[in-house]
């Protein structure tokens, strides 16, 4: 009897070990903000990409860990969930901008394992559907008349990616960025709700996160901050450059893992997403969501992250933003 019990116990243990050996058996993606924003878009992309590629037996489960526009999740996955192999966390260029300013506490871009970037989003200037502002020229006239009467909003406070998009837009429109009013929200989804409710006048967000909420009405994109017109349903929307303003902002979207995730598990995620991005359907899936392909994985992504953080640190200095000292 004891032998049977021991054999059963060993069998159960081996099953558990086998189940734990594959990080894609019960995959999860954490969106480090409230639902409805860009991080939500990123996790839904991961969910669809891996399902369509047949890389997962079960759909990727999405959860939300809001706080500090990514800071709470970043700190959790460095300090407490550092070896969680089955869970990736969404990041964007905004995350790298925050890292450049030391907004994630004592942690830097070297403290996580960057898995893959797979999409490029572009900035968007958004107003309520009933706004008298139809284009950037209208917005310029309002700002020049009295910038205090135009309330911008976005995910994060001063120095965040959305604030930076509002600041570079104001600068291009001939208005000092220090004179604009900006209201901070916990992610783009919350900012769009405020725009619909009339609490802010302009949302400085991204095209893809706005696109998923355009169908409900109530909001309108007046410009995309891309080098040329986007495809799909965003095709009719003019760029800022077409309207005479040299404003561009690209946002990359991807995922990372905790620093103590084993190499084999890290590579499993890298290869699964690399395979998904090699499929012909990859570009079409992104186009339908107002995104462009941006396939970077492993060491190439690591290099891109380090370069981007250095560039954002310079940009933050140009806007007089205070940078936290390195640990």
C-alpha positions in Angstrom: 0.0 0.0 0.0 2.8 2.4 0.9 4.5 1.7 -2.4 1.3 2.5 -4.2 0.9 5.7 -2.3 4.6 6.6 -3.0 4.2 5.8 -6.7 1.0 7.9 -6.9 2.8 10.7 -5.2 5.7 10.5 -7.6 3.4 10.4 -10.5 1.5 13.5 -9.4 4.8 15.3 -8.8 6.1 14.4 -12.3 2.8 15.6 -13.8 3.2 18.9 -11.9 6.8 19.3 -13.0 5.9 18.5 -16.6 3.1 21.1 -16.5 5.4 23.7 -15.0 8.1 22.9 -17.6 6.2 24.6 -20.5 5.6 28.3 -19.8 2.9 28.4 -22.6 0.7 25.7 -21.0 -1.2 28.3 -19.0 0.0 31.6 -20.5 -1.0 35.0 -19.1 -0.4 38.6 -20.1 -0.5 41.5 -17.6 -1.7 44.9 -18.8 -0.2 47.3 -16.3 -3.1 49.8 -16.4 -6.9 49.8 -16.4 -8.8 48.2 -19.3 -9.3 50.0 -22.5 -5.9 51.5 -23.2 -2.8 50.7 -25.1 -1.6 48.0 -22.7 -4.9 46.2 -23.1 -4.4 46.4 -26.9 -1.0 44.8 -26.5 -2.2 41.9 -24.4 -5.1 41.2 -26.8 -2.5 41.1 -29.6 -0.5 38.5 -27.7 -3.6 36.5 -27.1 -4.6 36.5 -30.8 -1.1 36.1 -32.3 -0.4 33.0 -30.2 -3.8 31.5 -30.7 -3.7 31.9 -34.5 -0.2 30.5 -34.6 -1.3 27.4 -32.7 1.4 28.1 -30.0 -0.9 27.7 -27.0 -3.4 25.0 -26.0 -5.4 27.5 -23.9 -6.1 31.2 -24.7 -3.7 33.7 -23.1 -5.4 35.0 -19.9 -5.4 38.8 -19.6 -5.2 40.5 -16.2 -4.8 44.1 -15.1 -2.3 45.5 -12.6 -2.8 49.3 -12.7 -0.6 51.8 -10.9 2.0 54.4 -12.0 1.4 53.7 -15.7 3.4 50.5 -15.5 5.5 51.2 -12.4 3.5 48.9 -10.0 3.7 45.9 -12.4 7.4 46.6 -13.2 8.3 46.6 -9.6 6.2 43.5 -8.8 7.8 41.5 -11.6 11.3 42.5 -10.7 11.0 42.0 -6.9 8.2 39.5 -6.2 7.2 37.7 -9.4 10.7 37.6 -11.0 10.6 33.9 -11.9 7.0 33.7 -13.2 7.7 31.9 -16.5 4.1 31.8 -17.8 3.4 35.5 -17.5 4.5 38.3 -19.8 3.9 42.0 -19.1 2.9 44.6 -21.7 5.2 47.5 -22.3 5.3 50.5 -24.7 7.6 53.3 -25.6 5.9 55.1 -22.7 7.3 52.5 -20.3 10.8 53.3 -21.7 10.2 57.0 -21.3 9.3 56.5 -17.7 12.4 54.3 -17.2 14.5 57.1 -18.7 13.2 59.5 -16.1 13.6 57.1 -13.2 9.9 56.8 -12.6 10.0 53.1 -11.9 11.9 53.6 -8.7 15.3 52.1 -8.3 14.9 49.7 -11.2 16.2 50.3 -14.7 15.8 48.9 -18.2 18.4 46.2 -17.3 16.2 44.6 -14.6 13.8 42.6 -16.8 14.0 40.3 -19.7 12.7 42.0 -22.9 10.9 39.3 -24.9 9.5 40.8 -28.1 8.2 44.0 -29.7 5.6 43.3 -32.4 3.7 46.4 -33.3 4.3 50.1 -33.9 1.5 52.5 -32.9 1.4 56.2 -33.7 0.2 59.2 -31.7 -3.2 60.6 -32.2 -4.9 63.8 -31.3 -8.5 63.1 -30.4 -11.4 65.4 -29.5 -15.1 64.8 -28.7 -17.4 64.3 -31.6 -19.3 67.5 -30.9 -16.1 69.6 -30.6 -15.7 72.7 -32.8 -12.1 71.6 -33.4 -12.0 69.9 -36.7 -8.3 70.0 -37.4 -5.0 71.1 -35.9 -5.4 74.6 -37.3 -8.6 75.0 -35.2 -6.7 73.7 -32.2 -3.9 76.2 -32.8 -6.3 79.1 -32.9 -7.9 78.0 -29.6 -4.6 77.6 -27.9 -3.2 80.9 -29.1 -6.3 82.7 -28.0 -6.2 81.3 -24.5 -4.3 78.0 -23.7 -5.8 77.9 -20.2 -9.2 77.1 -21.7 -8.0 74.0 -23.6 -7.7 70.9 -21.3 -5.5 68.1 -22.5 -5.6 64.6 -20.9 -3.8 61.3 -21.2 -2.4 58.3 -19.4 0.2 59.5 -16.8 1.2 62.9 -15.5 3.9 65.4 -16.5 6.7 63.6 -18.3 4.6 60.6 -19.4 4.3 59.6 -23.0 0.8 61.2 -23.4 2.0 64.4 -21.8 5.0 64.4 -24.1 2.7 64.1 -27.1 0.6 67.0 -25.8 3.8 69.1 -25.2 5.3 68.5 -28.7 1.9 69.2 -30.3 1.6 72.5 -28.4 5.2 73.4 -29.3 4.5 72.7 -33.0 1.4 74.9 -32.8 3.4 77.8 -31.5 2.3 77.6 -27.9 4.7 77.1 -24.9 4.3 73.6 -23.5 4.5 75.1 -20.0 1.2 77.0 -20.5 -0.9 74.0 -21.4 -3.3 72.3 -18.9 -3.0 68.6 -18.7 -5.0 66.1 -16.6 -3.5 62.7 -15.8 -5.4 59.4 -15.9 -4.5 55.8 -15.2 -4.2 54.8 -18.8 -5.7 55.8 -22.1 -9.0 54.0 -21.5 -9.7 56.3 -18.5 -8.7 59.4 -20.5 -11.1 58.5 -23.3 -13.9 58.1 -20.8 -13.1 61.6 -19.5 -13.1 62.9 -23.1 -16.5 61.4 -23.8 -17.8 63.0 -20.6 -16.6 66.4 -21.4 -14.1 66.6 -18.6 -11.2 67.2 -21.0 -11.1 68.7 -24.5 -8.2 66.9 -26.2 -6.8 63.4 -25.7 -3.2 63.0 -26.7 -3.1 59.2 -27.1 -2.4 56.6 -29.7 -4.2 55.6 -32.8 -4.8 51.9 -32.0 -6.1 52.4 -28.5 -8.5 55.1 -29.9 -9.5 53.0 -32.8 -11.0 50.2 -30.6 -13.4 52.8 -29.2 -14.3 54.8 -32.3 -17.1 52.5 -33.2 -19.1 53.6 -30.2 -19.1 57.2 -31.4 -18.6 60.3 -29.3 -14.9 60.9 -30.2 -13.0 61.9 -33.3 -9.4 61.7 -34.3 -8.2 65.0 -36.0 -4.6 64.0 -36.7 -2.3 61.0 -36.5 1.3 61.6 -35.6 2.7 59.3 -38.3 5.1 60.0 -41.2 2.3 59.0 -43.6 -1.4 58.0 -43.5 -2.2 54.8 -41.7 -4.0 52.0 -43.4 -7.4 50.4 -42.9 -10.2 52.3 -41.2 -7.7 55.0 -40.1 -6.8 55.8 -43.8 -9.2 58.8 -44.0 -7.5 60.6 -41.1 -4.8 63.1 -42.2 -1.4 63.2 -40.6 -0.1 66.3 -38.7 2.5 66.7 -41.5 -0.3 66.9 -44.1 -1.8 69.7 -42.0 1.4 71.7 -42.0 2.8 70.6 -38.6 6.0 68.5 -38.2 4.8 66.3 -35.4 5.6 62.6 -35.2 5.4 60.1 -32.4 5.9 56.3 -32.7 4.9 54.0 -29.9 6.2 50.4 -29.9 4.2 47.7 -28.2 5.7 44.5 -26.8 6.2 42.3 -23.7 8.8 41.5 -21.1 9.4 38.8 -18.4 10.8 38.9 -14.9 14.6 38.7 -14.5 14.8 35.3 -12.9 12.8 33.4 -15.6 15.0 30.5 -16.8 16.6 30.8 -20.2 14.7 27.9 -21.7 11.3 29.5 -20.7 12.5 32.9 -22.0 13.4 31.4 -25.3 10.1 29.5 -25.5 8.3 32.9 -25.4 10.7 34.5 -27.9 10.3 31.7 -30.4 6.5 31.5 -30.0 6.2 35.2 -30.8 8.8 35.1 -33.5 6.9 32.3 -35.2 3.6 34.2 -34.8 5.3 37.3 -36.5 6.5 35.2 -39.4 3.0 34.2 -40.5 1.5 36.0 -43.5 -1.6 36.9 -41.4 0.6 39.0 -39.0 0.7 42.2 -41.1 -3.0 42.0 -41.9 -4.0 41.5 -38.3 -2.0 44.7 -37.3 -3.4 46.7 -40.2 -7.0 46.0 -39.0 -6.0 47.5 -35.7 -4.3 50.6 -37.0 -0.8 49.2 -36.2 2.3 48.5 -38.2 4.7 45.5 -38.0 7.6 46.0 -35.7 9.2 42.6 -35.2 12.0 42.6 -32.7 13.0 39.9 -30.3 15.7 38.9 -27.9 19.1 40.6 -28.1 17.9 42.9 -30.9 15.1 44.2 -28.7 17.4 44.6 -25.8 19.6 46.8 -27.9 16.6 48.8 -29.1 15.4 49.3 -25.5 18.8 50.6 -24.3 19.1 53.0 -27.3 15.5 54.3 -26.8 15.9 54.9 -23.1 19.0 57.0 -23.8 17.2 59.0 -26.5 14.2 59.6 -24.2 16.5 60.8 -21.4 17.8 63.4 -23.8 14.3 64.4 -24.9 13.1 64.7 -21.2 16.0 67.0 -20.6 15.0 69.2 -23.5 11.6 69.7 -21.8 13.2 70.5 -18.5 11.9 67.3 -16.8 13.6 66.3 -13.6 15.5 63.0 -14.0 15.9 60.7 -10.9 19.4 59.8 -10.3 20.5 56.2 -11.2 20.6 53.7 -8.4 
